Each structure stands twice: as structure tokens, then as C-alpha cells.
Amino acid sequence: MEFNVQQLERTNLYQLLVGCVLPRPIAWVSTQDLKGVCNLAPFSFFNVMSVNPPLLGISILKQAPERDKDTLANIRLTGELVVNIVSQPLAAAMNASCGGYPADIDEFELAGVAKMGSVTVKPPGVAEAPVRLECALHQCLTFGHGSGAGNLVLAEVKYIHVADGLWRDGAIDEQALQAVGKLGGNRYSLAEEAFTLERPA
């Protein structure tokens, strides 16, 4: 089957793209507005973009043409964010935080997770998260207009918190991390089965 993307409705194009590119890691992003109100929301258009400098990329799609999502608005205002990694025990709390809530709603409280103070940025992290990456805004790139347009946040990692026991022999223990991945629709995945391939010399 073949698709000409110019002939697809936006909803169908979205489902096709997210169904092809998976599983996707989840950035559970905590931010804070200028009044100190905290926001917490998950984004699965997320990955490592660079190591030198250490950059994460998070694409935040525009849903309403007249306003940005609270996460993006806060990042643009303050230049700070924390990326929390979602483990299986936190999946339900993460899902609870993904609704389109008013800006004055604290999703930490709504999701039932605790705040953990950060070292280098003002927004707190999720205390229960196995990994927290404190970041400063490096650049924000906007693609397209209207609903579905992308805003690529390039966030420079300033400080990393890793739960005790996860760092073993110079690497993260993937099985212990239990990181949740995003599939299509309302489906999620776990990296329960892994295999090894030696790279050619």
C-alpha cells in the first residue's frame, strides 16, 4: 500500500506517522510559569539530538491555532524544564497528566506524584521518576501553522539524577529502568525482550 501525504487528511496522516515510528520514548516534562504554578505533561516525539552539547529534542504539536500548550508557553517564558523518564509504575500517573487542563491546574497534584526540587533549574522534577534530566532551552524551532504544527524544543541537559541501582558497569540497567514507550493510539510498550548484535569492525 502506498500513500501520497498531500492527499491525506491530517488525522489519518498523524495515525500513519505515529504507527510507523515506534516505540517512541516519553518525555514527561515538568515546567513552571512565572507565578510558580507547575505544569506536568508527557510528549512522545522525543529523543537525544546531540551529546556535545548534550541536547534533547521534544516536539510539541500545536492543537489549537490560537495558543501554545502550557508546557511550551512556560519553556518559552522561563527557558527551563525537567525531563522525567516514565517507568512502568508511573504509567497511570503519566496518563492522568496528559489532559488539556487549564493553565492554573497543577498536574503534579492531579497525577498524585510528589515534587522533587532541582539543582540547576526552578521547575521541580517528579520525585518518583527513576531518571530526571534538568534542562535549559537551547533553541525552539517552529514548523508549519495551525493544528498539528510542530514546535521542536532543543533542550540542553545541565544535570542528571539517576535512581540508585540503575547505573551499573558504566551504563543504565534497561531492565531495572522499566521505561515505558508510546505506540499508536492508547497503547504503550515495555522493553521486556532485548537482543544483542555485535557491530562490524
ChimeraX attribute file (.defattr): number of C-alpha atoms within 10 A of each C-alpha:
attribute: neighborCount
match mode: 1-to-1
recipient: residues
	/A:1	2
	/A:2	4
	/A:3	9
	/A:4	7
	/A:5	11
	/A:6	8
	/A:7	8
	/A:8	12
	/A:9	9
	/A:10	13
	/A:11	9
	/A:12	10
	/A:13	16
	/A:14	14
	/A:15	12
	/A:16	15
	/A:17	11
	/A:18	17
	/A:19	14
	/A:20	11
	/A:21	12
	/A:22	15
	/A:23	19
	/A:24	19
	/A:25	20
	/A:26	24
	/A:27	26
	/A:28	24
	/A:29	24
	/A:30	27
	/A:31	27
	/A:32	26
	/A:33	21
	/A:34	9
	/A:35	7
	/A:36	11
	/A:37	15
	/A:38	24
	/A:39	26
	/A:40	29
	/A:41	24
	/A:42	23
	/A:43	18
	/A:44	19
	/A:45	19
	/A:46	19
	/A:47	15
	/A:48	12
	/A:49	15
	/A:50	12
	/A:51	10
	/A:52	7
	/A:53	11
	/A:54	14
	/A:55	22
	/A:56	23
	/A:57	20
	/A:58	24
	/A:59	22
	/A:60	22
	/A:61	20
	/A:62	20
	/A:63	15
	/A:64	12
	/A:65	11
	/A:66	8
	/A:67	11
	/A:68	16
	/A:69	17
	/A:70	21
	/A:71	21
	/A:72	22
	/A:73	16
	/A:74	22
	/A:75	20
	/A:76	16
	/A:77	11
	/A:78	17
	/A:79	18
	/A:80	23
	/A:81	30
	/A:82	29
	/A:83	28
	/A:84	26
	/A:85	25
	/A:86	27
	/A:87	20
	/A:88	16
	/A:89	13
	/A:90	21
	/A:91	14
	/A:92	12
	/A:93	17
	/A:94	24
	/A:95	14
	/A:96	16
	/A:97	21
	/A:98	15
	/A:99	10
	/A:100	10
	/A:101	14
	/A:102	11
	/A:103	16
	/A:104	13
	/A:105	13
	/A:106	16
	/A:107	24
	/A:108	22
	/A:109	14
	/A:110	13
	/A:111	17
	/A:112	14
	/A:113	17
	/A:114	14
	/A:115	16
	/A:116	14
	/A:117	13
	/A:118	19
	/A:119	13
	/A:120	12
	/A:121	20
	/A:122	17
	/A:123	27
	/A:124	23
	/A:125	30
	/A:126	26
	/A:127	14
	/A:128	18
	/A:129	22
	/A:130	21
	/A:131	22
	/A:132	27
	/A:133	22
	/A:134	27
	/A:135	24
	/A:136	20
	/A:137	18
	/A:138	16
	/A:139	14
	/A:140	16
	/A:141	10
	/A:142	14
	/A:143	12
	/A:144	10
	/A:145	10
	/A:146	14
	/A:147	13
	/A:148	17
	/A:149	17
	/A:150	19
	/A:151	18
	/A:152	20
	/A:153	22
	/A:154	22
	/A:155	28
	/A:156	24
	/A:157	20
	/A:158	15
	/A:159	15
	/A:160	15
	/A:161	15
	/A:162	15
	/A:163	12
	/A:164	9
	/A:165	11
	/A:166	16
	/A:167	14
	/A:168	9
	/A:169	7
	/A:170	6
	/A:171	8
	/A:172	13
	/A:173	13
	/A:174	13
	/A:175	13
	/A:176	12
	/A:177	22
	/A:178	19
	/A:179	22
	/A:180	21
	/A:181	21
	/A:182	21
	/A:183	18
	/A:184	17
	/A:185	9
	/A:186	7
	/A:187	9
	/A:188	16
	/A:189	16
	/A:190	15
	/A:191	13
	/A:192	9
	/A:193	6
	/A:194	7
	/A:195	4
	/A:196	5
	/A:197	5
	/A:198	5
	/A:199	5
	/A:200	4
	/A:201	3
